[in-house]
Amino acid sequence: MDNILASKYKTAVRPYSKAELGEFRQNVLKKYKLSDINIFHTQCDHKYLIKLNGKKYLQITEDENYSKDNADVGNCSVCWKIFNTENKYKKMAKDLAKEYKDIFESKTQKNHYEIELEKLFYNWLYQRDYS
């Protein structure tokens, strides 16, 4: 596999409790060192969590004029990543960003598929491609 976007979803082999799913999600947040600050870019409509102690995180936390929810700070990391994705995967990247935004906005308990999609999204967004 030459790109994370080419990976296939592996269905859950058993039902998971809400506690297990919550733990899975916490592991995703911890693995990618995500903060609790939501970034929403009005021009492109992308929404995501920023990295803890990253450039945008420091900019928001050091300036009391910024809101910690739906801050529109700097350039959009999702747009940058889509722009820098190989052409054959650009549509998949755009679809992933759109589907993640829909899940991100949902206030309900996340299911296995949604947590795996979140993991894929942040893996794609924040991991470097070494291919």
C-alpha positions as MATLAB code, in Angstrom:
seq = 'MDNILASKYKTAVRPYSKAELGEFRQNVLKKYKLSDINIFHTQCDHKYLIKLNGKKYLQITEDENYSKDNADVGNCSVCWKIFNTENKYKKMAKDLAKEYKDIFESKTQKNHYEIELEKLFYNWLYQRDYS';
ca = [
       0.000    0.000    0.000;
       1.553    3.270   -1.051;
      -0.865    5.689    0.639;
      -2.882    5.594    3.870;
      -5.963    6.616    1.871;
      -5.854    3.286    0.041;
      -6.437    1.328    3.258;
      -9.677   -0.595    3.724;
     -11.972   -0.432    6.746;
     -11.910   -3.615    8.795;
     -15.302   -4.203   10.348;
     -15.536   -4.831   14.053;
     -15.245   -8.520   14.892;
     -17.458   -8.154   17.964;
     -19.708   -5.567   19.562;
     -17.910   -2.946   21.657;
     -19.243   -1.302   24.800;
     -19.523    2.483   25.087;
     -16.620    2.416   27.562;
     -14.404    0.543   25.083;
     -15.330    2.914   22.266;
     -14.592    5.891   24.531;
     -11.211    4.392   25.347;
     -10.491    3.811   21.641;
     -11.252    7.478   20.941;
      -9.080    8.664   23.830;
      -6.258    6.541   22.407;
      -6.645    8.285   19.033;
      -6.517   11.719   20.686;
      -3.465   10.696   22.704;
      -1.629    8.998   19.817;
      -1.861   12.059   17.583;
      -1.386   14.514   20.494;
      -4.609   16.345   19.719;
      -5.873   19.232   21.821;
      -9.480   20.015   22.689;
      -9.441   23.081   20.414;
     -11.674   22.919   17.339;
     -10.527   24.720   14.215;
     -13.136   25.697   11.651;
     -12.110   27.453    8.445;
     -15.017   29.423    7.038;
     -13.632   29.700    3.501;
     -13.286   25.951    2.922;
     -15.663   24.572    5.589;
     -13.074   22.154    7.059;
     -13.174   21.338   10.750;
     -10.605   19.472   12.861;
      -8.742   19.323   16.168;
      -5.299   20.886   16.308;
      -2.150   19.356   17.750;
      -1.359   20.028   21.374;
       1.428   22.626   21.636;
       1.515   23.112   17.869;
       1.827   26.514   16.170;
      -1.937   27.133   16.010;
      -2.430   25.863   19.562;
       0.141   28.315   20.920;
      -1.335   31.162   18.881;
      -4.812   30.511   20.257;
      -3.847   29.910   23.877;
      -1.561   32.951   24.052;
      -4.124   35.384   22.626;
      -7.186   35.972   24.800;
      -9.163   37.337   21.810;
      -9.418   33.875   20.214;
     -12.205   31.485   21.094;
     -11.203   27.891   21.817;
     -14.157   26.633   19.783;
     -14.429   27.167   16.051;
     -11.404   29.441   15.835;
     -10.485   30.420   12.287;
      -6.709   30.596   12.706;
      -4.054   30.528   10.023;
      -4.227   28.465    6.898;
      -6.262   25.282    6.700;
      -4.129   22.192    7.306;
      -6.714   20.003    5.555;
      -6.613   22.124    2.383;
      -2.806   22.065    2.472;
      -2.773   18.284    2.887;
      -5.310   17.778    0.071;
      -3.250   20.055   -2.193;
      -0.132   17.990   -1.427;
      -1.837   14.611   -1.865;
      -1.084   12.606   -4.996;
      -3.593   13.284   -7.771;
      -4.941    9.729   -7.790;
      -5.876   10.089   -4.080;
      -7.211   13.671   -4.067;
     -10.863   12.634   -4.411;
     -10.456   10.148   -1.543;
      -8.834   12.874    0.568;
     -11.688   15.299   -0.120;
     -14.278   12.610    0.666;
     -12.461   11.721    3.901;
     -12.372   15.375    4.999;
     -16.085   15.809    4.248;
     -17.140   12.603    6.000;
     -14.945   13.390    8.999;
     -16.512   16.861    9.296;
     -19.986   15.280    9.360;
     -18.903   12.872   12.107;
     -17.050   15.629   13.973;
     -20.210   17.725   14.161;
     -22.306   14.816   15.444;
     -22.875   15.001   19.192;
     -23.792   11.346   19.544;
     -21.558    8.584   20.926;
     -19.126    7.518   18.221;
     -19.391    3.979   16.879;
     -16.497    1.750   15.764;
     -16.628    2.936   12.157;
     -16.579    6.625   13.163;
     -13.618    6.143   15.500;
     -11.707    4.266   12.802;
     -12.532    7.042   10.335;
     -11.292    9.634   12.834;
      -8.080    7.633   13.284;
      -7.611    7.460    9.499;
      -8.290   11.205    9.162;
      -5.688   12.241   11.729;
      -3.209    9.656   10.470;
      -3.564   11.133    6.988;
      -3.552   14.750    8.223;
      -0.668   14.672   10.669;
       1.570   11.789    9.630;
       4.199   12.337    6.986;
       4.177   10.314    3.780;
       7.458    8.487    3.365;
       6.676    6.917    0.031;
];
